[in-house]
Every structure is written in structure tokens, then in C-alpha cells.
Amino acid sequence: MPSPELQLYVDADFFSPYAFSAFVAVSEKGLPFELRPLDLAAGETLGADFAALSLTRRIPTLVHSDFALSESSAIAEYLDEVFPAPQIFPREPRARARARQVQAWLRTDLLPLRQERSTEVVFVGPTATPLGEKARAAADRLLAVTEALLPPGGRHLFGEWSIADADLALMLNRLVLNGDAVPERIADYARDQWQRPSIQQWVERFRQAHAGG
């Protein structure tokens, strides 16, 4: 049986928030793809084979026929352009630009929060360590941005679901699933997003990878 036209390289531990985002993006498109986990600790992204495939030697990397692309936000945008339906970014230009802004911000800011509330608290379990001053300030910025973007009574940031909802929910759940203080409206949004089938598929992949560990 021939391999699917799409292959997605992710971390074998399924901890990467960026691999998570790319996985959700491909899954939301409803396209058949082959998942190829790589062991980062064993240096599998540093070998000659992967270096020849991925320009930046990073995961996630999406392979589409003879084209390989890394960086999760670039992967999502490529998928939306090549496979237009269903869309994973908002249709309206300003909402689409805002969704891209949210993605870029989540990837480049909030470092103290990402350090003190790693994805382990989301996928493994909470930590009892309280947030430090810088992480608390980052958490406050995260909650303020979410409060400003999330419409009253809305289930999604921009009317319909977009990949920015998945990325924001993962960041919020670093707090929500750890039991940190989060306004109920925002916590409900993060919990609701987490039940989306594409996200639960990633969670199940994590469970399978760590079964018996």
C-alpha cells in the first residue's frame, strides 16, 4: 500500500506544543497522513537523512510529495492555501491576521510561563510549585489578551474554530490543568477547546507513547 502523500515528523515524546499545533492542523483538514515520530534525545533530527529532508532540521516538519516544510505556523498556513477546505484560519482578512498575530505571540513571548508550566503539566500532571513573579506576570498578560479577544458567550476567538484556538487553549491549559487561578469564562473556553477531536487524538497519541512508562 503506498504511503500517504503527507508525512508529519513530530517528537516521539509528544510534548512539543509546536508539533501539537501542526498535528491538529493536518488532522482538521481531514487528509490522510503518516505520522513519523523522532527521538529528539537520541539525536534523530541531527542525522544526515533528516538534515537532507528538513531545511532547519526541526520538528515539526511536514512533507508533501517532494516539498518539506518546518515551523508549525508555516505548516498551518501552507495547508490552508493548498487544501482550502475546511479552512483552519478565519476567512475575514483582519480576523485571519489577528489569528496569525496570536500564533506568533504565543511562540515568542511568555517564556517564564512556558518554563514554569511546561507541557508536562498538561499531558502528565500538575506541579505544586507556585508561579514566580515573572511567570505570574506572563500569565496575567496571557489572561488579559484572552479576555480581550474572546467574545462574550463565544466558544471560539473568531466566530468559527481556527488553529489559533488550539494554540491558545494549550497555553491556557498550562494554568487551567495545573489548578492555577484562571477566570471561569476563560477556563471554560480552554476546557471546551481541549475536547475537540483533533486535540484529543494528540492526547491519545501521547498516552500510547507513554503507556507502561
N, C-alpha and C positions, 0 to 999 in steps of 0.2 A: 504494500500500500504506500503510495507516495506521501512524502512529508507535506504538512500544510504549507501554504505559501508564506505564512508568517511564523517567525520564531521569536520568542521573547526570552532574553537572558536576564535572570534575576539572581539574588543572593540565595544560597542554599539554606540559610537560616530563616529567611522570610521576615527579617527585621527591618529592612530598608524602607523608609517612607517613600522613597523615590521609585523603587521597584513596585511597591504597593500601588502608587499612582498610575504607573504605566500598565500594570496588570488590570486595574479597574478600567482604564481607558479602552484597552483591547477587548476586554470582556463585554463592556457596554455596547460595543459595535456589533456584537453577535457573530464575530468572524471566527472560523476555526484557526487555532494557532497551537504551536508546540511550545511548551514551557521548558526552558533549559536552565536549571539551577546550577550555579557555580559556587564552589567553596572558596570564599574570599580569604579565609585564614590559611588555606593551603596554597594561595597564590595563583589560583586558576585564571584570574583575569590578567596575569602578568606574562603568561606563556605566549609563545610565538603565534600559535593558532588564533588566539583571541585578539592579539595585537594586530594581526593581519585583517581581522574582521571588523573590529571596533576602533574607530579613529582615536578616541580618547581613552580606550581600554577601561571603560567604566560600565557599571550596571546601573540602571537597566540599559540594555541595548536591544533594539528591535531590528530584525532582519526581514525585509520584504523583497523576496526574489533576490536580485543582485545588489540591493541597496541596504546598508546598515546605518542605523541612527541611534545615538545615545542621548541622554538627558531627557528626563521624564516629560517636562513641559513641551519640548520639541517633538517628542513622540506623539503626545496627545494632539498637537496642532497638525502634524503630518497626517495622522489617522483621520482627522476631521476633514481635511482637504481631499484626501484620496478616496475615502469611503464616507461620503457626505451624510448618509442616513444610517442610523439615527445620529443626530448631532450631539456632541458632548461638550460643546461650548454654546453660549447663548447666541441666538440669531441676530439680535439687535446689536449694531456696532458698538455702542457705548457700554452695554452690558457685557459684550464679549471682551472689550478692552479692560473692563473692571475685573472680570474673571481672570484674565491674564495677569493683571496687577496683583490680585490676591495670591495667585500661584507664585509669582516672583518674590513677593514679600515673605511668604511663608518659608521660602527656600533660602533667603538671605538675611533674615532678621531673627530675633527671639532665641539667639544662641544659648543664653543662660537657661532658658526654659527647656530647650531641647537637651541640654546636658543633664539637668537635674530631674527631668521627666522624660527619659528616653522611651523609645517604643517598647521597651521591655515592660513598662507599667501597663501598656495597652494590651500586649499579647501574652504576657506571663502573669503579672500580678502587681499590686501596689507596693510602694515603698513607704515606710513610716517617717522618712526624713522630711522635715518641713522645708518649704521653699526658702532659699536665701533671698537677700534683699534684691539682687539684680534679677533673679528668676521671677520673683514676685512682681517686679516692675514690668518684666516682659509679659507675664500672664495678664496683668492689668491692661497692657496695650492690646493683647490678643482679644480680650473680652470687650474692650471699647470698640475695636474695629468690627467685631461680630455684631455687637449691638447696633452699630450704625448701618450695617449692611442688611441685616436680617429683617424683612418686612414684618410688621405686626401680624401675628397669626399665620405667617408664611412657613412652609415646610422647606423651601429652597431659597437660595440667595437671590436668584434672578427669575422667579416665576416657575420655570421648569428646571429640573435637575441639570447640573453641569459638573464637570470634573473638578471645578473649584469647590463644590460642596464636599466631595470626598476628601480633598486635601485639607480643607478647613476642619472637617469633622475629626480627622486623625489628629490634628494638632490639639483640638479642644479635648479630645478624649484622653490626652496625656494628663489632663486635670480631672475630667469627669470620672474616668475609670479608676483614678487614684484616690478619689474621695476629697479632692481639694475643693475649696469654695468656688462655686460657679452659679450664676443666676439661673433659676429654674428654667426660664424660657430658652436659654442658650443650652443648658444641659439636655433638655428635651429634644432640641434640634440635633445635637450631637448623637444622642442615643438613637433617634429615628433614622438618621443617615446611616448609622452603623448596621442597621438591619437590611440595607439594600443588598440584593442577591449577589452582585458582583463583589461587594466588600466581604460578605460572608464566605464567598468562595476563597478569597485570600486567607481569611481566618482559618478555614478548614485546611488549606494547604499548609499553613503554619502548624496546625495540630498534627497533621500527618508527618511533617518533617521532624517533629519533636516527640512523637509517640514513643514511649518507652525510654525516653532520655533522662 
